[in-house]
Amino acid sequence: MQSFVLMIIMANVPTVAFSNGHKMPMLGLGTAKSKNKDAARAVKEAIDLGYRHIDTAFFYGNEKEIGEAIREKIEDGCVTREDLFITTKLWNNCHKEEHVVPACEKSLANLGLKYLDLYLVHWPFALKEGDNLIPQDKSGNLIESDVDYVETWRGMEECVHQGLTRSIGISNFNSEQISRLLESAKIAPVNNQIEVNINLNQEKLVDICKKRNITVTGYCPLGHPGNALGIENKLDSSVMLNIAKKHNKTPAQIALRYVFQKEVAPIPKSITKSRIKENIEIFDFTLTSDEMNAIRKLGTGERVVDFAKAKNFKYFPFNIPF
């Protein structure tokens, strides 16, 4: 079983130890759909509030703005580079082995950093190589590439060998894909970033990752505005409201604490300072086992992020339960 080692850092955010010895803060700022000045401002405010874990991806199109914000906070003496934990992700059109290192170097150039703390394969399936991030045919269908993620992983390992990133991991990989990758990997993935929230608890997949010494980061830990699944509305359920009242917390804080107590690092996304502050204030209380079970029963297993346009791809991850 994975050793879930926690220690206290700035703002009382615990960390988890990777299999390679590096540590990741167990809460981060998600930045999907955060653009331009909003992204930069959110990162600076988050760092001021005690966040040290910032999550982005090449696909989000905000690496440059996030990098500028990070450098500004380093230059003003608020933090050092070593204080921070920066994650970004390889996009699907760069899965060929020879494309991975250049893609990582491009992300580093965007961020203005010399190294990453964690570099992830964003999805196990590949898209047609080229400049188009979402390549489509004349009918609007996504164009798949037949690159095997096992090949992609060799490129990820080379990123470690070249000192471009301290750790490498995966995102949206299912249990079968994890097992297959581990059969050939020379450097094991230290993290799997997957959707985890009160609607999708991912218990079986999280347990499999733990048994393989792979930590888990949970994206969309609150759902997100505009989703069709009603996840946001569950925060207003009587169960969540009653638990929140008992702990003098908001339902969102209860939802984040629920994810954290499942030994998953939530990375809630926000560009609003008050919410960014609220989201980090989840380490001064504990949910009881009865409360955890009551929240667990709210879930339906539906996903916010399903990438359904790729459901017929060979390596689409969500065609099996976990």
PyMOL commands that set and color helices and strands:
alter all, ss='L'
color gray80, all
select helices_A, chain A and resi 10-12+36-49+58-60+63-75+81-83+92-94+97-111+149-161+175-184+203-211+231-234+238-247+251-261+273-280+289-296+308-310+317-319
alter helices_A, ss='H'
color red, helices_A
select strands_A, chain A and resi 15-17+23-25+29-30+53-55+85-90+118-121+126-127+144-145+168-171+191-195+215-219+265-266
alter strands_A, ss='S'
color yellow, strands_A
deselect
rebuild
show_as cartoon
